[in-house]
Amino acid sequence: MTKVIINGVETEGIPGERLLSTARRAGAHIGFVCDGNGACTTCECQITLGSHFLSPPSQTERTWLPRWRLDQGYRLACQAGLRGPGPIEVETRADQLRRLTYRSLGSRDADERDQARDELFDLLGDMAWTHLSRYPANVLEATARLGWRLLFPIKDTQKYLDDAGRVSDTLASRPALPPKRDV
């Protein structure tokens, strides 16, 4: 088994399993719109520890993510396979967006709200630029690889809904914001 920590949620992964499957099983907050087909990049995450315990970047990852992003530890969880004992620590883009959104809306401190808002807009701009800069190669690669499945990627709707429910349960059990401080 491989020790995997995704957004602070610790779980065990199975060697050979994709990081996305590990996250879905654990109910860790990770995007999975295309159901793990490598077509949407919502499962993009940053490996903050243990990247050498993952498979090398796939052709799909190299198509969607520029070299500098791969060098910074970014991967597509639907493509990254577990291949070592870990530990592997992962911060997902979905959770990063969630935390920045809550901070920008819920902080009592105006400077903290402004900083979180700026970080959120920077992240959204970076995401848009990263994908637009790879266009049209990324869309052509996904279309050639998936064909009509690109339009209807979900194979098992009930499994998809069950996974979404586990993520919701995990998020509901965690505080949205850090405890409020008296100022």
C-alpha positions as CSV (number, residue, x, y, z in Angstrom):
1,M,0.0,0.0,0.0
2,T,1.0,3.6,-0.6
3,K,0.5,6.3,1.9
4,V,-1.2,9.2,0.2
5,I,-2.3,12.6,1.8
6,I,-4.7,14.6,-0.4
7,N,-5.6,18.0,0.9
8,G,-4.8,16.8,4.4
9,V,-7.0,13.6,4.0
10,E,-4.7,10.6,4.6
11,T,-5.5,7.4,2.8
12,E,-3.9,4.3,1.5
13,G,-3.4,3.9,-2.3
14,I,-2.9,0.7,-4.2
15,P,0.3,0.4,-6.4
16,G,-0.7,0.9,-10.0
17,E,-3.9,2.8,-9.1
18,R,-4.3,6.3,-10.5
19,L,-4.1,9.2,-8.0
20,L,-7.7,10.2,-9.0
21,S,-9.0,6.8,-8.0
22,T,-7.3,7.0,-4.7
23,A,-8.8,10.4,-4.1
24,R,-12.3,9.4,-5.2
25,R,-12.3,6.4,-2.9
26,A,-11.1,8.5,0.1
27,G,-13.7,11.3,-0.7
28,A,-10.8,13.8,-1.0
29,H,-11.8,17.0,-2.8
30,I,-10.5,16.7,-6.4
31,G,-12.1,17.6,-9.7
32,F,-13.2,14.8,-11.9
33,V,-15.5,16.1,-14.6
34,C,-14.4,13.9,-17.4
35,D,-14.4,10.8,-15.2
36,G,-10.7,10.3,-15.5
37,N,-10.2,10.5,-19.3
38,G,-7.6,13.2,-19.3
39,A,-9.8,15.6,-21.2
40,C,-10.8,18.3,-18.7
41,T,-7.8,18.9,-16.4
42,T,-10.1,19.6,-13.4
43,C,-8.0,16.9,-11.5
44,E,-4.8,19.0,-11.9
45,C,-2.9,18.9,-8.6
46,Q,0.5,19.8,-7.2
47,I,2.6,17.0,-5.7
48,T,4.3,18.6,-2.7
49,L,6.0,15.5,-1.5
50,G,6.9,12.1,-3.0
51,S,6.6,12.8,-6.7
52,H,9.2,10.0,-7.3
53,F,6.6,7.5,-6.0
54,L,4.4,8.3,-9.1
55,S,4.6,7.2,-12.7
56,P,6.4,9.6,-15.1
57,P,4.1,12.2,-16.8
58,S,2.0,10.7,-19.6
59,Q,1.7,12.0,-23.1
60,T,-1.7,13.4,-22.1
61,E,-0.2,15.3,-19.2
62,R,2.6,16.6,-21.5
63,T,-0.1,17.8,-23.9
64,W,-2.1,19.7,-21.3
65,L,0.6,20.9,-18.9
66,P,3.6,22.9,-20.1
67,R,7.1,21.7,-19.0
68,W,7.5,24.5,-16.4
69,R,4.3,23.3,-14.7
70,L,5.4,19.7,-14.7
71,D,8.7,20.9,-13.3
72,Q,6.8,22.6,-10.4
73,G,5.2,19.2,-9.5
74,Y,1.8,19.7,-11.2
75,R,0.2,16.5,-12.5
76,L,-3.2,15.3,-13.7
77,A,-4.5,12.9,-11.0
78,C,-6.3,10.8,-13.6
79,Q,-2.9,10.1,-15.3
80,A,-0.5,9.8,-12.4
81,G,-0.1,6.2,-11.2
82,L,1.1,5.2,-7.8
83,R,4.3,3.1,-7.9
84,G,5.9,3.4,-4.5
85,P,5.3,3.2,-0.8
86,G,5.0,6.9,-0.3
87,P,4.4,9.2,1.4
88,I,2.8,11.3,-1.4
89,E,1.3,14.6,-0.5
90,V,-1.0,16.3,-2.9
91,E,-2.8,19.7,-3.0
92,T,-5.6,19.8,-5.5
93,R,-6.5,22.8,-7.6
94,A,-10.2,22.2,-6.6
95,D,-9.4,22.5,-2.9
96,Q,-7.1,25.5,-3.4
97,L,-9.9,27.3,-5.3
98,R,-12.3,26.3,-2.5
99,R,-10.1,27.7,0.3
100,L,-9.3,30.9,-1.6
101,T,-12.9,31.5,-2.3
102,Y,-13.9,31.0,1.3
103,R,-11.1,33.3,2.5
104,S,-12.0,36.0,0.0
105,L,-15.7,35.9,1.1
106,G,-15.5,35.0,4.8
107,S,-12.5,36.6,6.5
108,R,-13.2,39.4,9.0
109,D,-10.0,41.0,8.0
110,A,-10.3,43.2,4.9
111,D,-6.6,42.9,4.0
112,E,-6.8,39.1,4.3
113,R,-9.9,39.1,2.1
114,D,-8.2,41.3,-0.5
115,Q,-5.1,39.1,-0.5
116,A,-7.2,35.9,-0.9
117,R,-9.2,37.6,-3.7
118,D,-6.0,38.6,-5.5
119,E,-4.6,35.0,-5.1
120,L,-7.8,33.6,-6.4
121,F,-7.8,35.8,-9.5
122,D,-4.1,35.1,-10.1
123,L,-4.8,31.3,-9.9
124,L,-7.8,31.6,-12.2
125,G,-5.8,33.7,-14.7
126,D,-2.9,31.2,-14.5
127,M,-5.2,28.3,-15.2
128,A,-6.8,30.0,-18.2
129,W,-3.5,31.1,-19.6
130,T,-1.9,27.6,-19.1
131,H,-4.7,25.9,-21.1
132,L,-5.1,28.6,-23.7
133,S,-1.4,28.6,-24.4
134,R,-1.6,24.8,-25.2
135,Y,-4.6,25.3,-27.5
136,P,-5.4,23.7,-30.0
137,A,-2.9,20.8,-29.4
138,N,-4.6,19.9,-26.1
139,V,-8.1,19.8,-27.6
140,L,-6.9,17.9,-30.8
141,E,-5.1,15.3,-28.7
142,A,-8.2,14.7,-26.5
143,T,-10.5,14.5,-29.5
144,A,-8.2,12.1,-31.3
145,R,-7.8,9.9,-28.2
146,L,-11.4,9.9,-27.0
147,G,-13.6,10.6,-30.0
148,W,-17.2,10.9,-29.1
149,R,-16.4,9.9,-25.5
150,L,-15.1,13.5,-25.2
151,L,-18.7,14.7,-25.2
152,F,-20.1,12.0,-22.9
153,P,-17.1,10.9,-20.7
154,I,-19.0,9.4,-17.7
155,K,-19.2,5.7,-18.0
156,D,-20.9,4.8,-14.7
157,T,-23.3,7.6,-13.6
158,Q,-24.1,6.0,-10.2
159,K,-20.4,5.6,-9.4
160,Y,-19.8,9.2,-10.4
161,L,-22.7,10.4,-8.1
162,D,-21.4,8.1,-5.2
163,D,-18.0,9.6,-5.5
164,A,-19.4,13.1,-5.5
165,G,-21.4,12.2,-2.4
166,R,-18.2,11.0,-0.6
167,V,-16.5,14.3,-1.5
168,S,-19.4,16.3,-0.2
169,D,-19.4,14.3,3.1
170,T,-15.7,14.8,3.5
171,L,-16.0,18.6,2.9
172,A,-19.0,18.8,5.2
173,S,-16.9,17.3,8.1
174,R,-14.1,19.9,7.6
175,P,-14.4,23.6,8.5
176,A,-14.7,25.8,5.5
177,L,-12.6,28.5,7.1
178,P,-10.0,28.5,9.8
179,P,-11.4,29.4,13.3
180,K,-12.2,33.1,13.6
181,R,-9.8,35.1,15.5
182,D,-10.7,38.1,17.7
183,V,-9.0,41.2,16.6
